[in-house]
């Protein structure tokens, strides 16, 4: 993935010490939180590579939890995010793992709020820039830089046509779209990155399409 501007190199306004280990981690945490659509009661956070080796010393644990609390990268409350999560009765579990071929700054986040749950795997690739590689067991690729719609649906003919037609009707341009599925006629997941804010009416229209299940809207800026 290419850096789009100078801020992709030096990083966003943030709580330090590192754009890779803190700012990017915050953004992955926020992505997971917005995917869930609610403040989670439980969070399972697994670090890989250099994240696994240094997450405590570099504040990556604080950053991910801050993102899960929906803090932005420059929010002073990140420094106290673990304390805040504990005060709110949140259960947070940290672990480390090995994933061959994964980016060194990779984290997998599992969230739960009541009956709702989600799982996100993302990597912080420098300057606060992230790549989301996995959502709920599906292989995806998105950056969180653009307003993003994540659509869980059955793998049925007409679903993608219906989604793109609705975007066209609302005059919202699709910058990037990709779909992964679990076998033919099974479960599928489509990620749509838009060039502008996605109106609430469009989100509701997508959610009402036949064979569509959960629809989540992620807007990190």
Order of alpha helices (4+ residues) and beta strands (2+ residues): alpha-alpha-beta-alpha-alpha-alpha-beta-beta-beta-beta-beta-beta-alpha-beta-beta-alpha-beta
